[in-house]
Amino acid sequence: MKALILLAALLFGAPLYAAQLDLELGDYSRSWQTEELLKHPQIETITIKKDVSYKRDMSYRAVPLAALLHGVKPDQHLQAVASDGFAAELAAAPLLNAHGARAWLAIEDPAQPWPGLSAGNHSAGPFYMVWTDPQAGSISPEQWPFQVASIKRMAPVAERFPALLPDPALKADDPVNQGFALFQKNCLACHRLNGAGDAQFGPDLNIPFSPTEYFGGEFLQRYIRDPQSLRQWPQAKMPGFSAAVLPDGDLEMLVGYLKHMAGRKVKP
């Protein structure tokens, strides 16, 4: 029977698979199939300059992400979870923008599959969050999740994971608290800290040791800027964070947060 289905698909041009995107947005939940999204009334072809994942210009069939986020308010928080355990923590407001930096859900057509991200690897599909004019919103590479399986409305990170919080005696505008905000935007999609977080991708950044405890001098900053410049291996996945994405002042505050948290270890 399976052989007959496969033969029919080949003969009549039917998709060989149907991917599913699950949305859990509080009072609104829906599962979208690839074919449905490819027929969405707001779908269009967009060109992404210097795509974060492919490192070159790419064209996609895509739907404005805001068109799918029914009932989501700008002050809410979302999480995009990929099939490999990457969990991007996303403030809702930028995702709802209609101008400037604008988020899109790119949909891979089974009849016209995207290239692999590298030799022998899967593509960024079936669903990939991409941005037009990302510079206008200081969009981080971690805000480009690929192989997305679900998008969920969640409580803010600070409520879900108190083990990530800096000393509560610090003022709200203290550089350490600003570094915490940068950590959520740039690091939490791949890493946990004190065992806290939903990512299943990279190592914990405080247990058993913080990178501020084993990187001397400016080497941690150099590593964040260009990981392969200090540790080269073929399967490395951490992207570099350029000064355009993470200015020097922000990088210092991010490292300051990690240093601060090295004194606030909580065993998971």
DRENDO-1510 file (C-alpha; in Angstrom, 1 decimal, always signed):
<recs>
REC; n; res; u; v; w
REC; 1; MET; +0.0; +0.0; +0.0 .
REC; 2; LYS; +2.8; +2.5; +0.9 .
REC; 3; ALA; +4.5; +1.8; -2.4 .
REC; 4; LEU; +1.2; +2.6; -4.3 .
REC; 5; ILE; +0.8; +5.9; -2.4 .
REC; 6; LEU; +4.4; +6.9; -3.2 .
REC; 7; LEU; +3.9; +6.0; -6.9 .
REC; 8; ALA; +0.7; +8.0; -7.0 .
REC; 9; ALA; +2.4; +11.0; -5.4 .
REC; 10; LEU; +5.2; +10.8; -8.0 .
REC; 11; LEU; +2.8; +10.4; -11.0 .
REC; 12; PHE; +0.3; +13.1; -10.0 .
REC; 13; GLY; +2.6; +15.6; -8.3 .
REC; 14; ALA; +1.1; +15.3; -4.8 .
REC; 15; PRO; +3.3; +16.4; -1.9 .
REC; 16; LEU; +5.4; +13.5; -0.5 .
REC; 17; TYR; +4.9; +14.9; +3.0 .
REC; 18; ALA; +2.7; +17.3; +4.9 .
REC; 19; ALA; +4.3; +19.2; +7.7 .
REC; 20; GLN; +2.3; +20.7; +10.6 .
REC; 21; LEU; +2.7; +23.9; +12.5 .
REC; 22; ASP; +1.0; +24.0; +15.9 .
REC; 23; LEU; -0.1; +27.4; +17.3 .
REC; 24; GLU; -1.0; +27.6; +21.0 .
REC; 25; LEU; -1.9; +31.2; +21.7 .
REC; 26; GLY; -3.9; +31.1; +24.9 .
REC; 27; ASP; -7.6; +31.1; +23.9 .
REC; 28; TYR; -6.7; +30.4; +20.3 .
REC; 29; SER; -5.1; +27.2; +19.1 .
REC; 30; ARG; -4.7; +25.9; +15.5 .
REC; 31; SER; -2.7; +23.4; +13.6 .
REC; 32; TRP; -1.7; +24.5; +10.0 .
REC; 33; GLN; -0.7; +22.1; +7.3 .
REC; 34; THR; +1.9; +23.0; +4.7 .
REC; 35; GLU; -0.8; +23.0; +1.9 .
REC; 36; GLU; -3.0; +25.3; +3.9 .
REC; 37; LEU; -0.3; +27.8; +4.5 .
REC; 38; LEU; +0.8; +27.8; +0.8 .
REC; 39; LYS; -2.8; +28.8; +0.0 .
REC; 40; HIS; -3.0; +31.5; +2.7 .
REC; 41; PRO; -4.6; +34.7; +1.3 .
REC; 42; GLN; -1.7; +36.8; +2.5 .
REC; 43; ILE; +1.1; +34.6; +1.2 .
REC; 44; GLU; +3.7; +36.3; -1.1 .
REC; 45; THR; +7.2; +35.8; -2.5 .
REC; 46; ILE; +9.8; +37.7; -0.5 .
REC; 47; THR; +13.5; +38.1; -0.9 .
REC; 48; ILE; +15.8; +38.0; +2.2 .
REC; 49; LYS; +19.2; +39.6; +1.8 .
REC; 50; LYS; +22.0; +37.7; +3.4 .
REC; 51; ASP; +19.7; +35.2; +5.0 .
REC; 52; VAL; +21.0; +34.4; +8.5 .
REC; 53; SER; +20.9; +30.6; +8.1 .
REC; 54; TYR; +21.9; +30.3; +4.4 .
REC; 55; LYS; +24.5; +33.1; +4.4 .
REC; 56; ARG; +23.2; +34.3; +1.0 .
REC; 57; ASP; +20.2; +36.0; -0.6 .
REC; 58; MET; +17.1; +33.7; -0.5 .
REC; 59; SER; +13.6; +33.9; -1.9 .
REC; 60; TYR; +10.6; +32.3; +0.0 .
REC; 61; ARG; +6.9; +31.9; -0.2 .
REC; 62; ALA; +5.9; +33.4; +3.1 .
REC; 63; VAL; +3.0; +34.7; +5.2 .
REC; 64; PRO; +3.4; +37.7; +7.6 .
REC; 65; LEU; +3.7; +36.1; +11.0 .
REC; 66; ALA; +1.3; +38.7; +12.5 .
REC; 67; ALA; -1.5; +37.2; +10.2 .
REC; 68; LEU; -1.2; +33.9; +12.1 .
REC; 69; LEU; -1.0; +35.3; +15.7 .
REC; 70; HIS; -4.7; +35.7; +16.4 .
REC; 71; GLY; -5.4; +37.5; +19.7 .
REC; 72; VAL; -1.7; +38.1; +20.5 .
REC; 73; LYS; -1.0; +41.5; +22.2 .
REC; 74; PRO; +2.2; +43.5; +21.9 .
REC; 75; ASP; +3.0; +43.1; +25.6 .
REC; 76; GLN; +2.8; +39.3; +25.5 .
REC; 77; HIS; +5.5; +36.7; +25.1 .
REC; 78; LEU; +5.9; +33.8; +22.7 .
REC; 79; GLN; +8.2; +30.8; +22.2 .
REC; 80; ALA; +9.0; +29.2; +18.9 .
REC; 81; VAL; +10.1; +25.6; +19.3 .
REC; 82; ALA; +12.1; +23.9; +16.6 .
REC; 83; SER; +12.2; +20.1; +16.0 .
REC; 84; ASP; +15.9; +20.0; +17.2 .
REC; 85; GLY; +15.1; +21.5; +20.7 .
REC; 86; PHE; +16.0; +25.1; +19.8 .
REC; 87; ALA; +13.5; +27.3; +21.8 .
REC; 88; ALA; +13.5; +30.9; +20.8 .
REC; 89; GLU; +12.0; +33.3; +23.4 .
REC; 90; LEU; +10.3; +36.1; +21.5 .
REC; 91; ALA; +8.7; +39.3; +22.7 .
REC; 92; ALA; +5.4; +39.6; +20.8 .
REC; 93; ALA; +5.6; +43.3; +19.8 .
REC; 94; PRO; +8.3; +42.9; +17.1 .
REC; 95; LEU; +6.4; +40.0; +15.6 .
REC; 96; LEU; +3.3; +42.1; +15.1 .
REC; 97; ASN; +5.1; +44.9; +13.2 .
REC; 98; ALA; +3.7; +45.7; +9.8 .
REC; 99; HIS; +6.6; +48.2; +9.0 .
REC; 100; GLY; +10.3; +48.3; +9.7 .
REC; 101; ALA; +11.7; +44.9; +10.8 .
REC; 102; ARG; +8.9; +42.5; +9.9 .
REC; 103; ALA; +8.6; +38.8; +10.8 .
REC; 104; TRP; +7.5; +36.3; +8.2 .
REC; 105; LEU; +6.8; +32.6; +8.3 .
REC; 106; ALA; +8.5; +31.0; +5.3 .
REC; 107; ILE; +6.9; +27.8; +4.1 .
REC; 108; GLU; +8.9; +25.1; +2.3 .
REC; 109; ASP; +6.9; +23.7; -0.7 .
REC; 110; PRO; +7.5; +20.0; -1.0 .
REC; 111; ALA; +7.4; +20.3; -4.7 .
REC; 112; GLN; +10.3; +22.9; -4.6 .
REC; 113; PRO; +12.4; +22.0; -1.5 .
REC; 114; TRP; +14.9; +24.4; -0.2 .
REC; 115; PRO; +18.6; +23.5; -0.2 .
REC; 116; GLY; +20.2; +21.9; +2.9 .
REC; 117; LEU; +21.7; +24.2; +5.4 .
REC; 118; SER; +25.0; +22.4; +4.8 .
REC; 119; ALA; +26.2; +19.3; +2.9 .
REC; 120; GLY; +24.1; +16.3; +3.9 .
REC; 121; ASN; +21.9; +18.3; +6.3 .
REC; 122; HIS; +18.2; +19.2; +6.3 .
REC; 123; SER; +16.9; +22.5; +5.0 .
REC; 124; ALA; +15.6; +25.3; +7.2 .
REC; 125; GLY; +12.1; +24.0; +6.5 .
REC; 126; PRO; +9.4; +23.1; +6.7 .
REC; 127; PHE; +8.7; +26.4; +8.5 .
REC; 128; TYR; +11.3; +29.1; +9.1 .
REC; 129; MET; +10.9; +32.5; +10.7 .
REC; 130; VAL; +12.6; +35.2; +8.6 .
REC; 131; TRP; +12.8; +39.0; +8.7 .
REC; 132; THR; +12.7; +41.7; +6.2 .
REC; 133; ASP; +14.7; +44.9; +7.1 .
REC; 134; PRO; +16.0; +43.2; +10.3 .
REC; 135; GLN; +18.5; +46.1; +10.9 .
REC; 136; ALA; +15.6; +48.4; +11.7 .
REC; 137; GLY; +14.8; +46.3; +14.8 .
REC; 138; SER; +18.2; +45.1; +15.9 .
REC; 139; ILE; +17.0; +41.5; +15.2 .
REC; 140; SER; +19.3; +38.9; +16.7 .
REC; 141; PRO; +20.2; +35.6; +14.8 .
REC; 142; GLU; +18.4; +33.8; +17.6 .
REC; 143; GLN; +15.2; +35.4; +16.4 .
REC; 144; TRP; +15.4; +33.4; +13.1 .
REC; 145; PRO; +14.4; +30.0; +14.3 .
REC; 146; PHE; +14.2; +27.3; +11.5 .
REC; 147; GLN; +12.6; +23.9; +11.4 .
REC; 148; VAL; +9.9; +25.4; +13.6 .
REC; 149; ALA; +7.3; +22.9; +14.9 .
REC; 150; SER; +5.2; +25.1; +17.2 .
REC; 151; ILE; +4.7; +28.7; +18.4 .
REC; 152; LYS; +3.2; +29.1; +21.9 .
REC; 153; ARG; +2.1; +32.0; +24.0 .
REC; 154; MET; +4.0; +31.8; +27.3 .
REC; 155; ALA; +4.5; +33.6; +30.6 .
REC; 156; PRO; +7.5; +35.9; +30.5 .
REC; 157; VAL; +10.9; +34.3; +31.1 .
REC; 158; ALA; +11.4; +35.9; +34.5 .
REC; 159; GLU; +8.1; +34.3; +35.8 .
REC; 160; ARG; +8.8; +30.9; +34.4 .
REC; 161; PHE; +12.4; +30.6; +35.5 .
REC; 162; PRO; +13.3; +32.5; +38.7 .
REC; 163; ALA; +16.7; +30.8; +38.8 .
REC; 164; LEU; +17.7; +33.2; +35.9 .
REC; 165; LEU; +17.0; +36.3; +37.9 .
REC; 166; PRO; +19.8; +38.7; +39.1 .
REC; 167; ASP; +19.9; +39.9; +42.6 .
REC; 168; PRO; +16.5; +41.6; +43.3 .
REC; 169; ALA; +18.3; +44.4; +45.2 .
REC; 170; LEU; +19.6; +45.7; +41.8 .
REC; 171; LYS; +17.7; +48.6; +40.3 .
REC; 172; ALA; +15.7; +47.9; +37.2 .
REC; 173; ASP; +18.1; +49.9; +35.0 .
REC; 174; ASP; +21.2; +48.3; +36.4 .
REC; 175; PRO; +23.6; +47.1; +33.6 .
REC; 176; VAL; +23.2; +43.5; +35.0 .
REC; 177; ASN; +19.4; +43.6; +34.5 .
REC; 178; GLN; +20.0; +45.0; +31.0 .
REC; 179; GLY; +22.4; +42.1; +30.4 .
REC; 180; PHE; +19.6; +39.7; +31.6 .
REC; 181; ALA; +17.4; +41.1; +28.9 .
REC; 182; LEU; +20.1; +40.6; +26.3 .
REC; 183; PHE; +20.7; +37.0; +27.5 .
REC; 184; GLN; +17.0; +36.3; +27.0 .
REC; 185; LYS; +17.1; +37.7; +23.4 .
REC; 186; ASN; +20.5; +36.2; +22.3 .
REC; 187; CYS; +21.3; +33.1; +24.4 .
REC; 188; LEU; +18.3; +31.5; +25.9 .
REC; 189; ALA; +17.1; +29.9; +22.7 .
REC; 190; CYS; +20.1; +27.5; +22.9 .
REC; 191; HIS; +21.3; +27.6; +26.5 .
REC; 192; ARG; +20.0; +27.0; +29.9 .
REC; 193; LEU; +21.4; +28.7; +33.0 .
REC; 194; ASN; +21.2; +27.2; +36.5 .
REC; 195; GLY; +19.3; +24.5; +34.8 .
REC; 196; ALA; +16.5; +26.9; +33.9 .
REC; 197; GLY; +15.2; +27.3; +30.4 .
REC; 198; ASP; +13.4; +25.2; +27.8 .
REC; 199; ALA; +16.3; +24.8; +25.3 .
REC; 200; GLN; +17.7; +21.3; +24.6 .
REC; 201; PHE; +20.5; +22.5; +22.4 .
REC; 202; GLY; +23.6; +24.0; +24.0 .
REC; 203; PRO; +25.3; +23.6; +27.4 .
REC; 204; ASP; +24.2; +25.3; +30.6 .
REC; 205; LEU; +26.0; +28.6; +31.0 .
REC; 206; ASN; +26.4; +28.5; +34.8 .
REC; 207; ILE; +26.4; +24.8; +36.0 .
REC; 208; PRO; +28.9; +23.5; +36.7 .
REC; 209; PHE; +30.9; +26.6; +35.6 .
REC; 210; SER; +30.1; +29.9; +34.0 .
REC; 211; PRO; +32.1; +30.7; +30.8 .
REC; 212; THR; +33.3; +33.8; +32.7 .
REC; 213; GLU; +35.2; +31.4; +35.0 .
REC; 214; TYR; +37.1; +29.5; +32.3 .
REC; 215; PHE; +37.6; +32.2; +29.6 .
REC; 216; GLY; +40.4; +34.6; +30.6 .
REC; 217; GLY; +40.7; +38.2; +29.6 .
REC; 218; GLU; +38.8; +39.2; +26.5 .
REC; 219; PHE; +38.5; +35.7; +25.2 .
REC; 220; LEU; +34.8; +35.3; +26.0 .
REC; 221; GLN; +33.9; +38.4; +24.1 .
REC; 222; ARG; +36.0; +37.1; +21.2 .
REC; 223; TYR; +34.3; +33.8; +21.4 .
REC; 224; ILE; +30.8; +35.4; +21.3 .
REC; 225; ARG; +31.9; +37.6; +18.3 .
REC; 226; ASP; +33.3; +34.6; +16.3 .
REC; 227; PRO; +33.2; +31.2; +17.9 .
REC; 228; GLN; +35.2; +29.5; +15.2 .
REC; 229; SER; +38.1; +31.9; +15.8 .
REC; 230; LEU; +38.8; +30.2; +19.1 .
REC; 231; ARG; +37.3; +26.7; +18.8 .
REC; 232; GLN; +37.1; +25.1; +15.3 .
REC; 233; TRP; +35.1; +22.0; +14.6 .
REC; 234; PRO; +32.9; +21.0; +11.7 .
REC; 235; GLN; +29.7; +20.5; +13.6 .
REC; 236; ALA; +29.8; +23.8; +15.5 .
REC; 237; LYS; +26.4; +25.5; +15.4 .
REC; 238; MET; +26.8; +28.7; +17.5 .
REC; 239; PRO; +26.6; +31.8; +15.2 .
REC; 240; GLY; +28.8; +34.8; +15.7 .
REC; 241; PHE; +27.2; +38.0; +17.1 .
REC; 242; SER; +28.5; +40.9; +15.1 .
REC; 243; ALA; +28.7; +44.4; +16.5 .
REC; 244; ALA; +25.7; +45.3; +14.3 .
REC; 245; VAL; +23.6; +42.8; +16.1 .
REC; 246; LEU; +25.3; +43.0; +19.6 .
REC; 247; PRO; +27.1; +46.4; +20.0 .
REC; 248; ASP; +30.2; +46.5; +22.2 .
REC; 249; GLY; +28.2; +48.1; +25.1 .
REC; 250; ASP; +25.6; +45.4; +24.9 .
REC; 251; LEU; +28.2; +42.7; +24.8 .
REC; 252; GLU; +29.8; +44.1; +28.0 .
REC; 253; MET; +26.4; +44.0; +29.7 .
REC; 254; LEU; +25.7; +40.5; +28.6 .
REC; 255; VAL; +29.1; +39.3; +30.0 .
REC; 256; GLY; +28.4; +41.3; +33.1 .
REC; 257; TYR; +25.2; +39.4; +33.6 .
REC; 258; LEU; +27.0; +36.1; +33.2 .
REC; 259; LYS; +29.7; +37.2; +35.7 .
REC; 260; HIS; +27.0; +38.2; +38.2 .
REC; 261; MET; +25.2; +34.9; +37.8 .
REC; 262; ALA; +28.4; +33.0; +38.5 .
REC; 263; GLY; +27.9; +34.1; +42.1 .
REC; 264; ARG; +24.3; +33.0; +42.1 .
REC; 265; LYS; +24.6; +29.3; +41.2 .
REC; 266; VAL; +21.5; +27.2; +41.7 .
REC; 267; LYS; +21.9; +23.5; +41.1 .
REC; 268; PRO; +19.1; +22.1; +39.0 .
</recs>
